[in-house]
């Protein structure tokens, strides 16, 4: 299985773990392009070998495939490597696209996209997230080997939520207060919150920055000078006299949303757009975020259901929060909408596993 980064791994993980469960004799090799994926997952026990995929050169692709001799290759969502994909095709090795997502502006669908379309032709089968992706593939002649399976991330976030284990330190910090959890935040996101946080000491805020290097954590601390880091909280073992907790580690965020009354997902005030809204929505909490979310189908659909709430500036944010805090029924209803949306989208992993079974791709 190849994943560009951590987000793609989280999409592929439910599938890997089902393969491990149903085909225990299969050796699993997991590759990454980005350090943000590899460094976090390099000790993951669900794969036999984990490493960076060697750069996309003809000789590298040949050596890699000769060495591994894979029976099946899973390619998660995107990131197209020409020599690897075309050589897998030449050697008749089954290659599946997992949770594929395509947009009209991509080079596959342009007049100059011949080399890109050749990469698409290398895939044995496409499991795509939505109808728009299926229709785009049809415009370049890919019709009989594509189906809408949905997004495996829905299966993953449900699995995380249903295996939730309490964190006593977080529970003690929250106490009986109202709680807002802001996840995957960037500086642009945090700036929208500074006034509200300072003016509402009765509300507990948990902030999990997207980047946790030393310099960025110092900058976040400047924005919220009365805050405490999670590592400090862990060393003290007692609740701090502050209403702001900054998470200075990786791996906790998907469980932190459990403690929120209202969630905020960062990225929506930057050009790249919003981060993973599903991690918050699965717990049945309203999801606030910035205005840049249109590229992300799940964020758009959450907004359409009423569970996702975009805003443009700090004034709009304050109005939204005032409305939610003053109407418990509205707060609960939006949370329930979020949870129902996530649970209605399950099944992508099962669809792909059924295909692997029916085609006997991992059966000798």
C-alpha contacts under 8 A as a table, 3 or more apart, distances in Angstrom:
res1	aa1	res2	aa2	distance
1	X	12	X	7.78
1	X	28	X	7.72
1	X	29	X	6.38
1	X	30	X	5.01
1	X	31	X	6.34
1	X	73	X	5.82
1	X	74	X	4.54
1	X	75	X	5.84
1	X	76	X	7.35
2	X	30	X	5.95
2	X	31	X	4.78
2	X	32	X	5.96
2	X	53	X	7.75
2	X	73	X	7.88
2	X	74	X	6.41
2	X	75	X	5.17
2	X	76	X	6.31
3	X	6	X	7.50
3	X	8	X	5.27
3	X	9	X	5.51
3	X	12	X	7.73
3	X	30	X	7.68
3	X	31	X	6.21
3	X	32	X	5.09
3	X	33	X	6.96
3	X	75	X	6.72
3	X	76	X	5.55
4	X	8	X	6.16
4	X	9	X	7.72
4	X	32	X	5.34
4	X	33	X	4.92
4	X	34	X	5.94
4	X	37	X	7.39
4	X	76	X	7.74
4	X	78	X	7.56
4	X	79	X	6.40
5	X	8	X	5.57
5	X	9	X	6.39
5	X	32	X	6.09
5	X	33	X	6.36
5	X	34	X	5.08
5	X	35	X	7.37
5	X	36	X	6.11
5	X	37	X	4.20
5	X	38	X	7.23
6	X	9	X	5.00
6	X	10	X	6.32
6	X	34	X	7.98
6	X	36	X	6.22
6	X	37	X	3.96
6	X	38	X	7.47
6	X	40	X	7.57
6	X	41	X	7.77
7	X	10	X	5.20
7	X	11	X	6.55
7	X	37	X	7.65
8	X	11	X	4.98
8	X	12	X	6.26
8	X	76	X	6.00
8	X	77	X	6.80
9	X	12	X	4.96
9	X	13	X	5.70
9	X	37	X	7.37
9	X	76	X	7.61
10	X	13	X	5.14
10	X	14	X	7.56
10	X	153	X	6.58
10	X	156	X	6.86
11	X	14	X	6.95
11	X	76	X	7.26
11	X	99	X	7.48
11	X	151	X	7.41
11	X	152	X	5.22
11	X	153	X	4.64
11	X	156	X	6.89
12	X	15	X	5.46
12	X	16	X	6.35
12	X	76	X	6.27
12	X	98	X	7.26
12	X	152	X	6.85
12	X	153	X	7.84
13	X	16	X	5.04
13	X	17	X	6.13
13	X	156	X	7.32
14	X	17	X	5.25
14	X	18	X	6.21
14	X	152	X	6.97
14	X	155	X	6.85
14	X	156	X	5.81
14	X	349	X	6.59
15	X	18	X	5.11
15	X	19	X	6.18
15	X	152	X	7.77
15	X	349	X	5.65
15	X	352	X	7.86
15	X	353	X	7.38
16	X	19	X	5.09
16	X	20	X	6.20
16	X	28	X	7.89
16	X	46	X	7.37
17	X	20	X	4.98
17	X	21	X	6.14
17	X	46	X	6.63
18	X	21	X	4.96
18	X	22	X	6.02
18	X	353	X	7.69
19	X	22	X	5.23
19	X	23	X	5.40
19	X	24	X	7.31
19	X	26	X	7.86
19	X	353	X	7.73
20	X	23	X	5.40
20	X	24	X	4.96
20	X	25	X	7.84
20	X	26	X	7.00
20	X	46	X	7.39
21	X	24	X	5.72
23	X	26	X	5.70
23	X	362	X	7.33
26	X	362	X	7.64
27	X	47	X	7.53
27	X	48	X	6.12
28	X	46	X	7.86
28	X	47	X	4.98
28	X	48	X	5.28
28	X	49	X	6.74
29	X	47	X	5.88
29	X	48	X	5.89
29	X	49	X	4.86
29	X	50	X	5.97
30	X	47	X	6.37
30	X	48	X	7.97
30	X	49	X	6.24
30	X	50	X	4.80
30	X	51	X	6.69
31	X	38	X	7.85
31	X	50	X	5.71
31	X	51	X	5.10
31	X	52	X	5.20
31	X	53	X	5.31
32	X	35	X	7.60
32	X	37	X	6.43
32	X	38	X	5.85
32	X	50	X	7.99
32	X	51	X	6.46
32	X	52	X	4.77
32	X	53	X	5.75
33	X	37	X	7.63
33	X	38	X	7.68
33	X	52	X	5.73
33	X	53	X	6.08
34	X	37	X	5.48
34	X	38	X	6.44
34	X	52	X	7.86
35	X	38	X	4.91
35	X	39	X	5.45
36	X	39	X	5.79
36	X	40	X	6.48
37	X	40	X	5.60
37	X	41	X	6.16
38	X	41	X	5.21
38	X	42	X	5.34
38	X	50	X	7.76
38	X	51	X	7.02
38	X	52	X	7.09
39	X	42	X	5.59
40	X	43	X	7.72
40	X	250	X	7.96
41	X	44	X	5.18
42	X	50	X	5.99
42	X	51	X	7.36
44	X	47	X	6.60
45	X	48	X	7.33
47	X	50	X	6.74
54	X	60	X	6.29
54	X	61	X	7.74
55	X	60	X	6.85
56	X	60	X	6.66
56	X	61	X	6.62
56	X	81	X	5.88
56	X	82	X	6.96
56	X	83	X	6.04
56	X	84	X	6.77
57	X	60	X	5.22
57	X	61	X	6.12
57	X	83	X	6.14
58	X	61	X	5.32
58	X	62	X	6.27
58	X	83	X	5.50
58	X	84	X	7.72
59	X	62	X	5.19
59	X	63	X	6.15
60	X	63	X	5.22
60	X	64	X	5.99
61	X	64	X	5.18
61	X	65	X	6.13
61	X	83	X	6.01
61	X	84	X	5.03
61	X	87	X	7.24
62	X	65	X	5.36
62	X	66	X	5.97
62	X	84	X	7.76
62	X	87	X	7.27
63	X	66	X	5.09
63	X	67	X	5.97
64	X	67	X	5.22
64	X	68	X	6.19
65	X	68	X	5.30
65	X	69	X	5.35
65	X	70	X	6.96
65	X	88	X	7.72
66	X	69	X	5.40
70	X	73	X	6.74
70	X	93	X	7.18
71	X	93	X	6.30
71	X	94	X	6.96
71	X	361	X	7.02
71	X	362	X	6.91
72	X	93	X	6.31
72	X	94	X	5.14
72	X	95	X	6.19
72	X	96	X	7.93
72	X	361	X	6.64
72	X	362	X	7.30
73	X	93	X	7.42
73	X	94	X	6.23
73	X	95	X	4.79
73	X	96	X	6.34
74	X	95	X	5.92
74	X	96	X	5.00
74	X	97	X	6.14
74	X	98	X	6.60
75	X	78	X	7.23
75	X	95	X	7.25
75	X	96	X	6.11
75	X	97	X	4.97
75	X	98	X	5.91
76	X	97	X	5.97
76	X	98	X	4.70
76	X	99	X	6.35
76	X	100	X	6.98
77	X	97	X	6.55
77	X	98	X	5.59
77	X	99	X	5.03
77	X	100	X	4.19
77	X	101	X	6.14
78	X	100	X	6.50
78	X	101	X	7.36
80	X	85	X	7.56
80	X	119	X	7.11
81	X	84	X	5.68
81	X	85	X	6.07
81	X	119	X	7.79
82	X	85	X	5.37
82	X	86	X	6.03
82	X	119	X	5.99
83	X	86	X	5.38
83	X	87	X	5.93
84	X	87	X	5.36
84	X	88	X	6.19
85	X	88	X	5.25
85	X	89	X	6.38
85	X	119	X	6.14
85	X	122	X	5.79
85	X	123	X	7.57
86	X	89	X	5.02
86	X	90	X	6.28
86	X	118	X	7.63
86	X	119	X	6.35
86	X	122	X	5.58
87	X	90	X	4.96
87	X	91	X	6.24
88	X	91	X	5.24
88	X	92	X	6.24
88	X	93	X	5.32
88	X	94	X	7.59
88	X	95	X	7.29
88	X	122	X	7.22
89	X	92	X	5.11
89	X	93	X	6.19
89	X	94	X	7.72
89	X	95	X	7.76
89	X	122	X	4.97
89	X	123	X	7.17
90	X	93	X	7.84
94	X	123	X	7.51
94	X	124	X	5.71
94	X	361	X	7.57
95	X	122	X	7.47
95	X	123	X	5.13
95	X	124	X	5.15
95	X	125	X	6.86
96	X	123	X	6.00
96	X	124	X	5.84
96	X	125	X	5.08
96	X	126	X	5.95
96	X	127	X	7.41
97	X	100	X	5.93
97	X	123	X	6.94
97	X	125	X	6.39
97	X	126	X	4.75
97	X	127	X	5.74
97	X	128	X	7.57
98	X	126	X	6.85
98	X	127	X	5.35
98	X	128	X	6.87
98	X	152	X	8.00
98	X	352	X	7.99
99	X	127	X	5.65
99	X	128	X	4.94
99	X	129	X	5.32
99	X	149	X	7.37
99	X	150	X	6.54
99	X	151	X	5.13
99	X	152	X	6.39
99	X	348	X	7.95
100	X	126	X	6.88
100	X	127	X	6.05
100	X	128	X	4.23
100	X	129	X	5.86
100	X	133	X	7.64
101	X	128	X	5.90
101	X	129	X	5.85
101	X	130	X	7.33
101	X	133	X	5.79
102	X	106	X	7.33
102	X	132	X	7.57
102	X	133	X	4.86
102	X	136	X	7.16
103	X	106	X	5.84
103	X	132	X	7.81
103	X	133	X	6.81
103	X	136	X	7.53
104	X	109	X	6.60
104	X	136	X	6.97
105	X	109	X	7.20
105	X	110	X	7.73
106	X	109	X	6.09
106	X	110	X	7.22
107	X	110	X	5.07
107	X	112	X	7.18
107	X	113	X	5.07
107	X	116	X	6.59
108	X	113	X	5.00
108	X	114	X	7.32
108	X	116	X	5.17
108	X	117	X	5.26
108	X	120	X	7.96
108	X	140	X	7.94
109	X	113	X	6.45
109	X	117	X	7.94
109	X	136	X	7.51
109	X	139	X	7.64
109	X	140	X	6.94
110	X	113	X	5.22
111	X	114	X	7.52
113	X	116	X	5.14
113	X	117	X	6.10
114	X	117	X	5.10
114	X	118	X	6.24
115	X	118	X	5.06
115	X	119	X	6.67
116	X	119	X	5.21
116	X	120	X	6.63
117	X	120	X	4.94
117	X	121	X	6.25
117	X	140	X	7.61
118	X	121	X	5.02
118	X	122	X	6.62
119	X	122	X	5.24
119	X	123	X	7.47
120	X	123	X	5.81
121	X	124	X	7.90
121	X	142	X	7.96
123	X	126	X	6.99
124	X	145	X	6.91
125	X	145	X	4.87
125	X	146	X	5.78
126	X	145	X	6.23
126	X	146	X	4.57
126	X	147	X	6.46
127	X	146	X	6.02
127	X	147	X	5.39
127	X	148	X	5.86
127	X	149	X	5.47
127	X	150	X	7.62
127	X	352	X	7.35
128	X	131	X	7.99
128	X	133	X	6.41
128	X	134	X	6.73
128	X	146	X	7.21
128	X	147	X	6.24
128	X	148	X	4.96
128	X	149	X	5.85
128	X	150	X	6.32
128	X	151	X	7.59
129	X	133	X	7.07
129	X	148	X	5.73
129	X	149	X	5.96
129	X	150	X	4.10
129	X	151	X	5.23
130	X	133	X	5.61
130	X	134	X	6.70
130	X	148	X	5.73
130	X	149	X	7.72
130	X	150	X	6.34
131	X	134	X	5.03
131	X	135	X	6.15
131	X	148	X	6.58
132	X	135	X	5.15
132	X	136	X	6.22
133	X	136	X	5.16
133	X	137	X	6.33
134	X	137	X	5.27
134	X	138	X	6.37
134	X	143	X	7.95
134	X	146	X	6.78
134	X	147	X	6.94
134	X	148	X	6.98
135	X	138	X	5.07
135	X	139	X	6.63
136	X	139	X	5.27
136	X	140	X	7.22
137	X	140	X	5.52
137	X	141	X	6.64
137	X	142	X	5.17
137	X	143	X	6.98
138	X	141	X	4.99
138	X	142	X	4.81
138	X	143	X	5.13
139	X	142	X	7.32
142	X	145	X	6.72
142	X	146	X	7.15
143	X	146	X	6.08
149	X	347	X	7.42
149	X	348	X	4.91
149	X	351	X	6.20
149	X	352	X	7.50
150	X	345	X	6.94
150	X	346	X	7.60
150	X	347	X	7.30
150	X	348	X	5.08
151	X	154	X	6.07
151	X	155	X	7.82
151	X	345	X	7.67
151	X	346	X	7.84
151	X	348	X	5.73
152	X	155	X	5.29
152	X	156	X	6.45
152	X	346	X	7.57
152	X	347	X	7.50
152	X	348	X	5.09
152	X	349	X	5.61
153	X	156	X	4.85
153	X	157	X	6.14
153	X	278	X	7.83
154	X	157	X	5.44
154	X	158	X	6.27
154	X	278	X	7.07
154	X	342	X	6.19
154	X	343	X	7.45
154	X	345	X	6.34
154	X	346	X	5.69
155	X	158	X	5.35
155	X	159	X	6.22
155	X	346	X	5.51
155	X	347	X	6.83
155	X	348	X	7.26
155	X	349	X	6.99
156	X	159	X	5.10
156	X	160	X	6.33
157	X	160	X	5.05
157	X	161	X	6.12
157	X	254	X	7.88
157	X	278	X	6.73
157	X	279	X	5.71
157	X	282	X	6.62
158	X	161	X	5.08
158	X	162	X	6.03
158	X	282	X	6.38
158	X	342	X	7.87
158	X	343	X	7.51
159	X	162	X	5.27
159	X	163	X	6.24
160	X	163	X	5.27
160	X	164	X	6.24
160	X	254	X	7.45
160	X	255	X	7.61
161	X	164	X	5.15
161	X	254	X	7.99
161	X	255	X	7.17
161	X	258	X	7.95
161	X	282	X	6.91
161	X	283	X	6.75
164	X	255	X	6.71
166	X	171	X	7.59
167	X	170	X	5.46
167	X	171	X	6.21
168	X	171	X	4.93
168	X	172	X	6.05
169	X	172	X	5.23
169	X	173	X	6.23
169	X	233	X	7.39
169	X	234	X	7.05
169	X	237	X	7.15
169	X	238	X	7.64
169	X	239	X	7.65
170	X	173	X	5.03
170	X	174	X	6.18
171	X	174	X	5.24
171	X	175	X	6.06
171	X	259	X	7.67
172	X	175	X	5.20
172	X	238	X	7.70
172	X	239	X	6.19
173	X	204	X	7.93
173	X	239	X	5.29
173	X	240	X	7.41
174	X	177	X	5.87
174	X	178	X	7.65
174	X	179	X	6.66
174	X	204	X	6.21
174	X	259	X	7.70
177	X	202	X	6.89
177	X	203	X	5.97
177	X	204	X	6.28
178	X	202	X	7.58
178	X	203	X	5.15
178	X	204	X	6.14
178	X	260	X	7.73
178	X	261	X	6.41
179	X	203	X	5.86
179	X	204	X	4.76
179	X	205	X	5.89
179	X	206	X	7.64
179	X	259	X	6.95
179	X	260	X	4.94
179	X	261	X	5.36
179	X	262	X	6.79
180	X	203	X	7.44
180	X	204	X	6.35
180	X	205	X	5.00
180	X	206	X	6.36
180	X	260	X	5.17
180	X	261	X	6.01
180	X	262	X	5.04
180	X	263	X	5.58
180	X	264	X	7.42
181	X	205	X	5.89
181	X	206	X	4.72
181	X	207	X	6.03
181	X	208	X	7.84
181	X	256	X	7.11
181	X	257	X	6.10
181	X	259	X	7.65
181	X	260	X	5.49
181	X	262	X	6.77
181	X	263	X	4.97
181	X	264	X	6.20
182	X	185	X	6.71
182	X	205	X	7.47
182	X	206	X	6.12
182	X	207	X	4.81
182	X	208	X	6.17
182	X	263	X	5.90
182	X	264	X	4.49
182	X	265	X	5.85
182	X	266	X	7.07
183	X	207	X	6.04
183	X	208	X	4.75
183	X	209	X	6.37
183	X	210	X	7.30
183	X	253	X	6.60
183	X	263	X	7.79
183	X	264	X	6.23
183	X	265	X	5.05
183	X	266	X	5.95
184	X	208	X	5.72
184	X	209	X	4.94
184	X	210	X	4.02
184	X	211	X	7.79
184	X	265	X	6.20
184	X	266	X	5.00
184	X	267	X	7.05
184	X	275	X	6.72
185	X	188	X	7.93
185	X	189	X	5.70
185	X	190	X	6.49
185	X	207	X	7.46
185	X	208	X	6.47
185	X	209	X	4.53
185	X	210	X	5.20
185	X	265	X	6.92
185	X	266	X	4.26
185	X	267	X	6.31
186	X	189	X	5.27
186	X	190	X	6.32
186	X	209	X	6.32
186	X	210	X	6.24
186	X	211	X	7.63
186	X	266	X	6.44
186	X	267	X	6.42
187	X	190	X	5.10
187	X	191	X	6.20
187	X	220	X	7.55
188	X	191	X	5.40
188	X	192	X	7.00
188	X	269	X	5.86
188	X	270	X	7.03
189	X	192	X	5.57
189	X	193	X	7.13
189	X	266	X	5.95
189	X	267	X	6.92
189	X	268	X	7.44
189	X	269	X	6.07
189	X	290	X	7.61
190	X	193	X	5.27
190	X	194	X	6.48
190	X	220	X	7.73
190	X	223	X	7.54
191	X	194	X	5.55
191	X	223	X	7.53
192	X	195	X	7.44
192	X	313	X	6.34
192	X	314	X	4.93
192	X	317	X	7.96
193	X	196	X	5.42
193	X	197	X	6.02
193	X	314	X	6.76
194	X	197	X	5.32
194	X	198	X	6.28
194	X	223	X	6.58
194	X	224	X	6.94
195	X	198	X	5.27
195	X	199	X	6.14
195	X	314	X	7.94
196	X	199	X	5.18
196	X	200	X	6.10
196	X	314	X	7.91
196	X	318	X	7.03
197	X	200	X	5.39
197	X	201	X	6.77
197	X	203	X	7.81
197	X	205	X	7.42
198	X	201	X	6.35
200	X	203	X	5.77
201	X	204	X	7.31
201	X	242	X	7.99
201	X	243	X	5.97
202	X	243	X	7.24
203	X	243	X	6.55
204	X	243	X	4.66
204	X	244	X	6.05
204	X	245	X	7.98
205	X	243	X	6.02
205	X	244	X	4.78
205	X	245	X	6.23
206	X	244	X	5.92
206	X	245	X	4.80
206	X	246	X	5.97
206	X	247	X	7.26
207	X	244	X	7.44
207	X	245	X	6.19
207	X	246	X	4.87
207	X	247	X	6.13
208	X	246	X	5.96
208	X	247	X	4.82
208	X	248	X	7.20
208	X	253	X	6.73
209	X	212	X	6.32
209	X	217	X	7.84
209	X	220	X	7.97
209	X	246	X	7.67
209	X	247	X	7.08
209	X	248	X	7.71
211	X	216	X	6.56
211	X	217	X	7.83
212	X	216	X	6.19
212	X	217	X	5.83
212	X	248	X	5.80
212	X	249	X	6.70
212	X	250	X	7.82
213	X	216	X	5.55
213	X	217	X	6.26
214	X	217	X	5.24
214	X	218	X	6.26
215	X	218	X	5.14
215	X	219	X	6.41
216	X	219	X	5.00
216	X	220	X	6.28
217	X	220	X	5.07
217	X	221	X	6.15
217	X	248	X	7.28
218	X	221	X	5.05
218	X	222	X	6.34
219	X	222	X	5.08
219	X	223	X	6.51
220	X	223	X	5.09
220	X	224	X	6.38
221	X	224	X	5.05
221	X	225	X	5.27
221	X	226	X	7.87
221	X	227	X	6.63
222	X	225	X	5.12
224	X	227	X	5.57
224	X	244	X	7.43
226	X	242	X	6.24
226	X	243	X	7.99
226	X	244	X	7.12
227	X	242	X	6.06
227	X	243	X	7.01
227	X	244	X	4.66
227	X	245	X	5.64
227	X	246	X	6.79
228	X	232	X	6.62
228	X	233	X	7.02
228	X	240	X	7.29
228	X	242	X	7.28
228	X	244	X	6.51
228	X	245	X	5.16
228	X	246	X	6.06
229	X	232	X	5.24
229	X	233	X	6.41
229	X	245	X	5.82
229	X	246	X	4.71
229	X	247	X	5.92
229	X	248	X	6.23
230	X	233	X	4.89
230	X	234	X	6.13
230	X	245	X	6.44
230	X	246	X	5.95
230	X	247	X	5.09
230	X	248	X	6.08
230	X	249	X	7.96
231	X	234	X	5.08
231	X	235	X	6.32
231	X	247	X	7.76
231	X	248	X	6.75
232	X	235	X	5.14
232	X	236	X	6.17
233	X	236	X	5.18
233	X	237	X	5.91
233	X	238	X	6.75
233	X	239	X	6.99
233	X	240	X	7.07
234	X	237	X	5.26
234	X	238	X	7.98
242	X	245	X	7.77
249	X	252	X	7.28
250	X	253	X	7.45
251	X	254	X	7.27
252	X	255	X	5.70
252	X	256	X	6.22
253	X	256	X	4.96
253	X	257	X	6.74
254	X	257	X	6.13
254	X	279	X	5.44
254	X	280	X	7.16
255	X	258	X	5.69
255	X	259	X	7.99
256	X	259	X	5.76
256	X	260	X	7.35
257	X	260	X	5.28
257	X	263	X	6.77
257	X	279	X	7.33
257	X	280	X	5.41
257	X	283	X	6.95
258	X	280	X	7.71
258	X	283	X	5.77
260	X	263	X	6.09
260	X	285	X	7.22
261	X	285	X	6.33
261	X	286	X	7.84
262	X	285	X	5.80
262	X	286	X	5.54
262	X	287	X	6.71
262	X	288	X	7.70
263	X	280	X	6.52
263	X	285	X	6.50
263	X	286	X	6.13
263	X	287	X	5.03
263	X	288	X	6.07
264	X	287	X	5.59
264	X	288	X	4.56
264	X	289	X	5.57
265	X	268	X	7.71
265	X	274	X	6.87
265	X	275	X	6.32
265	X	276	X	7.12
265	X	277	X	6.23
265	X	280	X	7.81
265	X	287	X	6.91
265	X	288	X	6.40
265	X	289	X	5.35
266	X	269	X	7.51
266	X	274	X	5.83
266	X	275	X	6.02
266	X	289	X	6.28
266	X	290	X	7.22
267	X	270	X	5.54
267	X	272	X	6.98
267	X	273	X	5.03
267	X	274	X	4.09
267	X	275	X	5.63
267	X	289	X	7.81
267	X	290	X	7.13
267	X	292	X	7.61
268	X	271	X	7.72
268	X	272	X	7.78
268	X	273	X	4.72
268	X	274	X	4.33
268	X	275	X	7.62
268	X	289	X	5.82
268	X	290	X	3.90
268	X	291	X	5.46
268	X	292	X	4.44
268	X	293	X	6.05
269	X	273	X	6.93
269	X	274	X	7.82
269	X	290	X	5.19
269	X	291	X	6.40
269	X	292	X	6.10
270	X	273	X	5.66
270	X	274	X	7.93
270	X	292	X	6.94
271	X	292	X	7.03
272	X	292	X	7.73
273	X	292	X	4.86
273	X	293	X	5.43
273	X	295	X	7.41
274	X	277	X	7.74
274	X	289	X	7.29
274	X	290	X	7.35
274	X	292	X	6.33
274	X	293	X	5.39
274	X	296	X	7.62
276	X	279	X	6.15
276	X	280	X	7.87
277	X	280	X	5.57
277	X	281	X	6.22
277	X	287	X	6.96
277	X	298	X	7.49
277	X	299	X	6.42
278	X	281	X	4.91
278	X	282	X	5.91
278	X	298	X	7.56
278	X	342	X	6.98
279	X	282	X	5.89
279	X	283	X	7.66
280	X	283	X	6.01
280	X	284	X	7.56
280	X	285	X	6.55
280	X	286	X	7.97
280	X	287	X	6.71
281	X	284	X	5.40
281	X	285	X	5.51
281	X	286	X	6.72
281	X	287	X	6.46
281	X	307	X	7.98
281	X	335	X	7.41
281	X	338	X	4.91
281	X	339	X	5.70
281	X	342	X	6.90
282	X	285	X	7.51
282	X	338	X	6.67
282	X	339	X	4.91
282	X	342	X	5.83
282	X	343	X	7.60
283	X	335	X	7.88
283	X	338	X	7.93
283	X	339	X	6.19
284	X	334	X	7.90
284	X	335	X	4.26
284	X	336	X	5.17
284	X	337	X	7.25
284	X	338	X	5.36
284	X	339	X	4.36
284	X	340	X	7.86
285	X	307	X	7.84
285	X	332	X	7.81
285	X	334	X	6.98
285	X	335	X	3.95
285	X	336	X	7.14
285	X	338	X	6.35
285	X	339	X	7.38
286	X	307	X	5.19
286	X	308	X	6.21
286	X	309	X	7.44
286	X	331	X	7.17
286	X	334	X	5.46
286	X	335	X	4.77
286	X	338	X	6.48
287	X	307	X	6.26
287	X	308	X	4.83
287	X	309	X	6.05
287	X	338	X	7.89
288	X	308	X	5.96
288	X	309	X	4.69
288	X	310	X	5.69
288	X	311	X	7.47
289	X	308	X	7.67
289	X	309	X	6.39
289	X	310	X	4.90
289	X	311	X	6.44
290	X	293	X	7.30
290	X	310	X	5.27
290	X	311	X	5.31
290	X	312	X	6.04
291	X	310	X	5.60
291	X	311	X	5.89
291	X	312	X	5.75
292	X	295	X	7.89
293	X	296	X	5.75
293	X	299	X	6.24
293	X	300	X	6.81
294	X	297	X	7.13
294	X	299	X	7.35
294	X	300	X	6.03
296	X	299	X	5.44
296	X	300	X	6.33
297	X	300	X	5.12
297	X	301	X	6.11
298	X	301	X	5.08
298	X	302	X	6.06
299	X	302	X	5.07
299	X	303	X	6.27
299	X	308	X	6.87
300	X	303	X	5.21
300	X	304	X	6.29
300	X	308	X	7.92
301	X	304	X	4.91
301	X	305	X	6.28
302	X	305	X	5.14
302	X	306	X	6.36
302	X	307	X	5.41
302	X	308	X	4.73
302	X	338	X	6.81
302	X	341	X	7.24
303	X	306	X	5.07
303	X	307	X	5.84
303	X	308	X	4.05
303	X	309	X	5.95
303	X	310	X	7.51
304	X	307	X	7.68
304	X	308	X	7.47
305	X	308	X	7.28
305	X	337	X	6.69
305	X	338	X	7.78
305	X	341	X	7.79
306	X	309	X	6.97
306	X	334	X	6.39
306	X	337	X	7.12
307	X	334	X	4.76
307	X	335	X	6.41
307	X	337	X	5.59
307	X	338	X	5.06
308	X	338	X	7.57
311	X	316	X	5.90
311	X	317	X	6.10
312	X	316	X	6.52
312	X	317	X	7.72
313	X	316	X	5.52
313	X	317	X	6.32
314	X	317	X	4.88
314	X	318	X	6.23
315	X	318	X	5.26
315	X	319	X	6.49
316	X	319	X	5.19
316	X	320	X	6.25
317	X	320	X	5.20
317	X	321	X	6.21
318	X	321	X	5.19
318	X	322	X	6.05
319	X	322	X	5.15
319	X	323	X	6.22
320	X	323	X	5.21
320	X	324	X	6.30
321	X	324	X	5.10
321	X	325	X	6.01
322	X	325	X	5.30
322	X	326	X	6.06
323	X	326	X	5.28
323	X	327	X	6.29
324	X	327	X	5.36
324	X	328	X	6.82
324	X	330	X	6.44
324	X	331	X	5.31
325	X	328	X	6.49
325	X	331	X	7.22
327	X	330	X	5.35
327	X	331	X	6.35
328	X	331	X	5.02
328	X	332	X	6.11
329	X	332	X	5.17
329	X	333	X	6.03
330	X	333	X	5.04
330	X	334	X	6.16
331	X	334	X	5.42
331	X	335	X	6.30
332	X	335	X	5.10
332	X	336	X	6.19
333	X	336	X	5.10
333	X	337	X	6.20
334	X	337	X	5.03
334	X	338	X	6.34
335	X	338	X	5.14
335	X	339	X	6.47
336	X	339	X	5.16
336	X	340	X	6.10
337	X	340	X	5.21
337	X	341	X	6.08
338	X	341	X	5.22
338	X	342	X	6.52
339	X	342	X	5.32
339	X	343	X	6.28
340	X	343	X	5.20
340	X	344	X	5.99
341	X	344	X	5.25
341	X	345	X	6.77
342	X	345	X	5.52
342	X	346	X	7.23
343	X	346	X	5.79
347	X	350	X	5.23
347	X	351	X	6.28
348	X	351	X	5.15
348	X	352	X	6.45
349	X	352	X	5.33
349	X	353	X	6.14
350	X	353	X	5.06
350	X	354	X	6.05
351	X	354	X	5.22
351	X	355	X	6.52
352	X	355	X	5.13
352	X	356	X	6.34
353	X	356	X	5.04
353	X	357	X	6.15
354	X	357	X	5.09
354	X	358	X	5.99
355	X	358	X	5.10
355	X	359	X	6.00
356	X	359	X	5.40
356	X	360	X	5.90
356	X	361	X	5.30
356	X	362	X	6.93
357	X	360	X	4.96
357	X	361	X	6.66
357	X	362	X	7.38
357	X	363	X	7.85
358	X	361	X	7.96
360	X	363	X	5.00
360	X	364	X	7.65
